[in-house]
């Protein structure tokens, strides 16, 4: 997964960033920030959830890039078929 390093205090994970939610042990894509929480969507689509920023670690490197590209392709394919993710 990611490097395991915490993000510097006061910085926000960018929307679209692939992260590992350490509390739920799941990878997800950052969708939004609201009320001190980060909205996440599973990398392959599905129901969004919220997490505290301190529980998230960026997924870095080529594995993260491949997973994010795969998730985006799956999202685009589902939209082209008229499916809701």
N, C-alpha and C positions, 0 to 999 in steps of 0.2 A: 504494500500500500504506500502511503506517503512517507515522508521523512520522519514523522513523529514529532517534529518541532512545533511548538505553539506559535501562533502568529503574534507579532508584536502588539502590545496593548494599544488600543486606540485606532487600529487599522481594521478596515472592513474587508471581508472576502468579496471579491467582485462577483456580480451576477454572471452566471455561466460557469463559474469555477467548480470543478469536480472536487468534492471533499469527502472525508471519512468522518461519520458521526460516531465518535468513540463511545457514546452512551448507549446507542442502539446497535453498534457494530455493523453499520451499513454505509455504503457509498451513495452519494446523492449529488445533485446539481443545485447550486445556490440560485434561488429564484427571486428573492426579495429580502429586504430588511424592514422590520416593523416592530416598534415598541420594545426594543432591546432583544428581539428574537430574530433568528434567521429562518426564512421559509425555504424548505428543501423539497425536491422532487426526486424520486428514485431514478437512477441513471437510465433505466429502461422504461420509464413512464410509470404512472400509477398515482396513488393518493399522496398529496403533499403533507408534510408535517413540519413542526417548528422545533428548533433546537437553540440552545444557548451558544453563542459564538465561541465560548471557551471549550466547548465539547467538540469542536470541529477542527480537523486538520486537513490542509490542502493535500490532494493527491498530485504528486509531482512526477516529472520524468516522462519517459516514453510510454510506460504502462498507463499513466493517467491520461495522456494525450490520446492513446488508442481507445481507451474506454469512453472518453468524452466524445470522440468522433463517432464511435459506434452508437452511443446514445442519441446523438443528433441525427444520425441517419435513420435510426428506428423511429424517431419522432417525425421526421419528414415523410417517411414511408407511410406511417399511420395517418398523417394528415392527408396525404394524397389519396388514400383509400377511403377518406371520410370518417375515419375512426377517431374517437375522442380518447385522449390519453389521460 
